[in-house]
Amino acid sequence: MMTTLRNDPRKVAIASMVGTAIEFFDYYIYAAAAVLVFNTQFFHSGDPLSNELLSLSTLALAFFARPIGSALFGHFGDKIGRKKTLVASLLLMGGSTVTIGLLPNYESIGIWAPILLCLCRIGQGLGLGGEWGGAALVATENAPDGKRAWYGTFPQLGAPIGLFLANSAFFTVSYLWGHQGLVEWAWRIPFISSIVMVVIGLYVRLSLHESQVFRDTEQQGKLQKAPVSTVFTQHLKPLILGTLIMTATYVLFYIMTAFAQVYSRSPAKLSDAGHPMGLGIEPNVFTGLLLLSAIVFGIFTSISGIYADKMGRRKFLLYVTFAMIVFGLCMPMFLSNGTPWTVFAFLVVGMALMGFTFGPMAALLPELFPTEVRYSGSSLAYNFASIVGATVAATFAVQINANYGILGVGIYLAVNSALTLVALWLSKETKDMALDEVLAY
């Protein structure tokens, strides 16, 4: 008989949270550096605008690498176990980030500088693609009965923690060494410092045992030779539903953090269609507001798990998603001719909704798939949603605002939320389902 090995709940919580904290920390420090630094340090076209566009274009590399990473790490996570795969994804993701902080610039090695930067960005994307699914499974497959959604909020807490730490890091570096010092060399500090979180994450994860539900599946001979292929051939409907359920969450997140940032910081001028393109708020003021709203994000992420365990994931998210539709249609109340106070109110309400919709996902998406393909299925759904909802959300929102105003942006959020509402309506409640059960779709 196989010995039952139980993981310490505190280790499970920390192990699942650290990786996703690194994920969002990495994303935001890279995004900040792409705007402030990489256009001068790694690109040298002779045209400042071209350098900026080339720098910003590297952001998309990670999004397109993430589904590949989810398929790659999902394959091994469903074949050899969650623990080993999660350690590998953390090493790849963290190693890529630290390497960026050590890269020579264009002046030192020429064209190799942007090439190596792009390779590191792809490495980040591959690692991120496998990170979330593994972290979610570590949390939920080791959770006590009746508390899967609450334990699932721990990997989700990595998002507000990473958001807060990334903004704090660049704010501190800029304050201590000034903008010139930041651009010349101090930008490397946040990248290199992420090694601290990687070491902590490795220490905790290496001490974990494989989840009992995976060990049971392995012992019963249910493991698949090609888990990803099995997802597409036998579990396509939950994959599509999971992708659509997660899409509105991504759209809301990038409207809150990317579009709102661009709109708030941009000069207060009108577009050709006569709509305001910005509010002219000082960048450091918006950064401070975003830091405060990240705390709201974290609080409501934690609360969401309690309600999702009591009410059920589907019922709770139906209410939250309907509230997101209302929030989208009310967006002009906050941002049309807005002030720092109305922008702060917008961020607080939006981040509260973000916490409510994001928190239960680490429980809901894995529960859509059986144990033998759970890593692959949940990771693919999560990362396919990032392509649909994240890669274009901020760009679309800026263009929609220029042509139709803030109400148009709100309608864009409302439409995506409506699609998620339909997907939730077509899905099944998983609150009382044992993880070794298989839902029939």
N, C-alpha and C positions, 0 to 999 in steps of 0.2 A: 504494500500500500504506500502511496506517495505521501511523504510528510507535508503537512500544511505549514507554510511559512507565512507569517503575517508581517506586514510592514508597519512601522511606527507611523501613525497618522500625521504626526508633525513632520516627519521626513517626506512623506507623500506630498503634503501641502507645499513645503519649501522646494522640493525637487521639481514639481510641476509649475511652480510660480517663477522660479529663477530663469528658466529657459525663455518663456514668453516675455519676461521683463527685458532680457537681452534682445529679443526680437524687435520689440518696439523701440528700445533705446537705440539699437543699431539703425533702424529705419529713420528715426528723427535726427540723429547726428549726421547721417549721410545726407538726408534732405537739406539740412541746414548748411552743411559744407558744400553741397552742390550749388546752392544759391550764392553763398558768400565767398567760397574759396576755390573750388575746383576749376572754375572758368579761367582763372589766372594761373593756377599752379600746374594744371595738367593739360590745358588746351592752348594752342598757339597758332590760330588761323590768321591773325593780323586784324580780324574784325571782332570787336568786343561783343557785338550782338551774337555773332556766330559762335563764339566761345561760350556764351551763356546758354544758348540753345543746345550745344553739344554736351555741356555739363548736365543740364536738366534732363536730357534724353537718356542718360545713363540710369536714371531712377527707374525707368520702365524695365530694364534688364532683369531686375529681381522678380518683378511680377510675372514675367513670362517664364522664368526659371523655376518658379515655385511649383507649378503643377508637375514639372519633370521631377523635382525633388520629392513631391508627395508620392508620385508613382514609385520612384526608386526606394525611398525609405519605407514607404508603405509595404512594398514587396518584402523587404527583409524584416520589417516589424511584425508582419503576419506569418513569417516563416521561422525566424530564429528568436523572436521575442522582442518585447517593447524596450526592455532595459538596455540591451546592447545597441540597438538602433538609435535610441534616444541619446546615448552617450556620443555616438558617431555624428549625429546631426548637430549636437552642441559644439563639438570640436570643429566641424566644418564651418559653422556659422560664426563662432567666436574667433576662430583662427583667421577667417577672411577679414573680419572687422579690424583685428589687431594689425594685420598685414597692411591694410590701407593706411593706418597711422604711421607705418614705417616706410612707405613707398617714396622713392626719389621723385622729384617733380620733373616737369618737361625740360627745364633748363639744365638738369643734370644728365638725363638719359634720352631726351628727345621723344620720338614717337612711341617708345616703349612705355613711357609713363602712362598715357591714356589707355594703352592696350592692357597693361597690368591692372589698372584701376577697373576696367570693364570685367576682366577675369575675376577679380575679387568680388565685384558686385554680383556676378553670376554665382560665385561660390556662396555669397550671402543668401541669394534666392533659393539655391538648392537646399541649403541648410534650413532655411526658414520653412520650406515646403514640407520637410519631414518633422520639424520641431513641434508644431502645434498639435498634430494628431497624436504624437507620442506623449506629449505633456497632458493632453486631455484624457488619454487612456490610463496613464499612471494615476491620475486623480480619481477617475470614475470607477475603474476596475478594482481599485483598492478601498473604495469608500464603504462605510458601514451601511447596512440596510436602511433605506428611507432617506439617505443623505447624499445621494449621487449628485444632485444638482448643486447642493451647497459646496461639496468638495470640488465640483467642476468649476466653481468660481475662482479657485486659486490660480489655475493657469490663466484665466481671464484677467485676473488682477495684474498680470504682467503688463497689460496695455496701459492703464493709468500710471503704474509705477514707472514704466519706460518713458512715457510721455513727460512725466514730471522730472525724472532724472536727466533726460536729454536736454530739455529746455533749461534746467538748472545748470547743467554743465556748460552750455554755451553762454548763458548769461554770466556765470562766474568767470569763465575764461576771458570774455570780452571786458568785464569789469576790471579784472586784475591787470591785463596786458594791453587793453585798448584794441580798437579795430585793426590797427596796423599790425600789432603783434599777433592777433588772431589770424589774420590772413597769411602772414609770413611763416609762422611756425606753431603757434599755440593751438591751432585747430587739431593738431595731432593728439593732444592730451586726452580728449574724450574717447577717441578711437582706442588708444593704447590702454586707457584705464578700464576698458570693458573686460580686460583679462582677469580682473578681480572677481567679477561676477561669474566668469567662465570657470575659474578654479573652484569657487563655492559650489556652483552647479554640479561640476564633476564629482567633487567630494561627496555630495549628498546622493547623487544618482548612483554612483558605484556601490554605495552601501545598501541599495534597495534590493529586494527579492523580486523575481518575476511574479506577476499577478497570478492568483490561484485559478481564475477563470481561463487564462491562457494555458496554464499548465494542465488543466483538465482537458481542454480542447486538444492539446498536443498528445496527451496520454490516450485519448479516444481515437486518434488517427484522423482527425478532421482537418488538419492543416492542408492548405491548397498549394499545388505546385506553382500556380500563376495567379496569385490573389487579385492583382489588378484586372486581369482578363476576366476573372470570375465576377468582379464588381460590374463590369460592363455587360456581361452576358446574362447574369442572374439577378442583379440588383440595380438595374438601370433606373427604375422608377424612384426608389429612395435616393439615388444619387442626384437625379434631377430635382426632386423635392428639396433635398438638403441644400443644393446650390441656390435655389430660389429663396429658401427660408433665410439663408445667410446674406443674400444680396443687399437687401435694404439696410442691414446693419453696416455694411461697408460704405454704402452711399451716404448714410447719415454721418459716419465717422469722418469721411474725407470732406464733406461739406462743412462740418464743424471745425476741422483742424486745418484744412488746406484752403478751401474757398473763403471761409470767414476770415482767415489770416490775410489772404491777398486783398479781399474787398476792404477790410478794415484799414490796412496799411496804405492802400493806393490813394493817390491824390483825389480830392473831392472834385471830380470833373464829370461831364456828361458824355455818354457814348454818342455815336452818329444817330442812333435811334432816339436819343433824348433821355436815356436812363442813367442814373448815377453809377459810376464805375468804382467809387471808393468813398471812404469816410475821412481819410487823412489823419487817422489816429497814429500817434507815435509808436514805432515798433516795440520799444521797451514796455510801453503801457499794455499793448496787446499781449506780449509775452507774460507779463505779470497776471493778466486776467486768465490766460490759458493755464498757467500754473495752478491758480486757485480752482479753476473748473476741473482740472485733472483730479483734484481731491474729491470733488462731487462725483466724478466718474467712478472712482474707486469705491466710494461708500455705497452707491446704488448698484454696482456690480455685486458686492457682497450681499446686499439685501435681496437681490433678485433670486439667489439660490434658495433662500428660505421660502419665498413665495412659490417658486417653481416646484419645490418638493411638496408643498402643501396643496396647491391648486392643480398642479400638473403643468408640464412644460407647454403643451399646446394651448390650453385655456389661458394661461398667464400671458403667453406671447401674442395671442389674438388681441387681448386688451391693449398690450403695449404697442403693437403694430398699428392698431386703429388710432391710438394717441399720436403716433408718428405722422400719420396722414393729417391729422388736425394741426399738429405742430408745423408741418410743411406749408399748409394753407395760411397759417398765421405768421409766417416768416416776415412779411412786410411790416408787421407791427413792431418788430425788433430792429430791423436793419434799414428800412427806408428812412433816410435822413437821421440815421442813428447817432448816438453819443456813446462814449465809453460805458456809461451805465446801462444803456439798452443792449449794447453788445455783450456786456457781462451777463445780463439777464438771459440773453439768447444762449450764451455758452452754458450757463447753469442748467436751464431747462433742457437744452439739447444733450448735454452730458449726462443728466439724470436719465433721460430716455435711452441714451447710448448704453449706460450701465445696465438698465433693465433688459434691453434686447440682447446685449452681448454676453451677459453673465451666464444664462442657461444654455448657450450654444455648445459648451464643452460637454454637457450631458446629453443634449438632444441629438446632435449629429452622430456621435458614436452609437447611440441607442437605435439608430436606423438600420444598423448593419450587424450581422452575426459575428461572433468572436474571430472566426477564421479569416474574415476580410475587413474587420472593424478599423484597423489602422489605415488600410488603403482607402476604404470607402469614405470615412470621415475626413481624411486629409484631402482627398480629391474634391469632395464637395466644398470644403472650406476654401481651397485655393482656386477652384473654378469660379467661385463667387468673387474672389479678389479680382479676377480678370474682368468679370462682368460689372462689378460694382465699384472697384477701386481705381483701375487704370485710367478710366475716362471721367470719373465723377467730377473732379475739380475742374478739368478742362472744359467739360460740357457746361458746368455751372457758370463759369466765367463767360462763355459764349452766350448762354441763355440769358444771363443778366444783361449783357450788352444789347441784346435784341429785344428782350421782353421784360426786363426788370426783375426785381427780387421775387415777385409773385411767380414768375416763370420758373425760377430756381426752386421755389417751394412746391410748385406743381410737379416738377421733376422728381423731388423726394417723395411726394405723395403717390405718384404713379408707381415708382419702384416699391414703395411700402404696400400698395394695393396688390402687386404681384406676389409679394411675400405673404400677404394675408390669404390669398387664394391657395398658395402652396401649404400654408398651415392648415387651412380648412380641409384640404385633401389628405393631409397626413393623419397619423393615428397617435393616440396618447401612449407614451412610453413610461410614465411615472412608476407604475406597478409591475413593469415587465422585468423578469430576471434576465441578467446579461447573457445567460446561456440559451435564452429563447430566441427564436427567429420569427420576426413579423412577416406575415404574408401580404405582399403588396400586389 
